[in-house]
Amino acid sequence: MTSFAGLMAGSVNGAVVIPGDAENSLFVELVASQEMPKRGAKLTPCDGTTI
């Protein structure tokens, strides 16, 4: 993920972010399970809540 446009475009598997529907957003699921970010420091619980 390098840009907002790229995030919103999704992946070959479909939508990653569903605006207004965090429960069904793959991005939120991956952040909450700490599978993302794959590189760099893990997000703090506060960061996850913000997302």
Number of C-alpha atoms within 10 A of each C-alpha: 9 6 8 8 9 11 14 14 13 16 10 7 6 9 15 20 18 15 9 8 9 13 10 14 15 16 19 20 16 14 19 16 9 15 12 16 12 10 7 7 8 14 14 10 11 8 11 14 11 7 10
